[in-house]
Amino acid sequence: MVITSIQDAEATLPDLIKLALAGEEIILGDKGSPLVRLTPLKQNEFNGKKKRQPGGSWKGKVEIANDFDNEDDEIVKMFEGGNS
């Protein structure tokens, strides 16, 4: 385990990141009090494309119709400001 101050961490951040990626526990503190833990992200944990998993209270209660994406021209015209 590596315990360091925030000020020291600023100067050695690349080295601390390498240690964390290698499995070392890194604790940053201020005035002798631990504040945060530097840990690596799990693979694909934060890539902005996290796939949602079905579940929750609505699981199995909602069904999307096969023709959901089919557009009615009259309704499209109303949304686009045209009169029918």
C-alpha positions in Angstrom: 0.0 0.0 0.0 1.2 3.5 -0.9 0.0 6.4 1.2 0.9 9.9 -0.1 -0.1 13.5 0.3 -2.1 15.2 -2.5 0.8 17.6 -3.0 3.3 14.7 -3.5 0.8 12.9 -5.7 0.7 15.9 -8.1 4.4 15.5 -8.8 4.3 11.7 -9.1 0.9 11.0 -10.6 2.2 9.0 -13.6 4.2 6.7 -11.3 1.2 6.3 -9.0 -1.1 5.4 -11.9 1.4 2.7 -13.0 1.4 1.3 -9.4 -2.4 1.3 -9.2 -2.6 -0.5 -12.6 -0.2 -3.1 -11.3 -2.5 -3.8 -8.4 -1.0 -1.6 -5.7 -3.4 0.2 -3.4 -2.8 4.0 -3.5 -4.3 6.3 -0.8 -4.1 10.1 -1.1 -4.5 12.2 2.0 -4.2 15.7 3.4 -2.8 16.7 6.7 -2.3 13.0 7.8 -5.9 12.0 7.0 -6.7 9.6 4.2 -9.2 11.1 1.7 -9.3 9.0 -1.5 -8.2 5.7 -3.0 -6.7 5.6 -6.5 -7.9 2.4 -8.3 -7.9 1.3 -11.9 -11.2 1.0 -13.8 -12.4 -2.4 -14.7 -12.2 -3.2 -18.4 -15.1 -1.5 -20.3 -16.3 0.1 -17.0 -16.3 3.6 -18.3 -16.2 3.7 -22.1 -19.3 5.8 -22.7 -21.0 2.9 -24.5 -22.1 0.8 -21.5 -24.9 -1.5 -22.6 -28.0 -1.3 -20.5 -29.1 -4.5 -18.9 -32.9 -5.2 -18.8 -34.3 -5.5 -15.3 -36.1 -3.6 -12.7 -39.8 -3.5 -11.9 -40.8 -3.2 -15.6 -38.9 -6.3 -16.7 -41.2 -8.6 -18.8 -44.1 -6.0 -18.6 -43.3 -4.0 -21.7 -43.3 -5.2 -25.3 -42.3 -3.2 -28.4 -44.5 -3.7 -31.4 -42.9 -5.1 -34.5 -44.1 -2.0 -36.5 -42.8 0.5 -34.0 -40.5 2.1 -36.5 -43.1 2.4 -39.3 -44.1 6.0 -39.8 -47.6 7.2 -40.8 -47.1 10.0 -43.4 -50.0 12.0 -42.0 -48.6 12.0 -38.5 -45.2 12.9 -39.7 -46.7 15.9 -41.5 -48.5 17.1 -38.3 -45.2 16.9 -36.4 -43.3 18.8 -39.1 -45.9 21.6 -39.1 -47.9 20.7 -42.2 -51.6 20.6 -42.3 -53.5 17.6 -43.4 
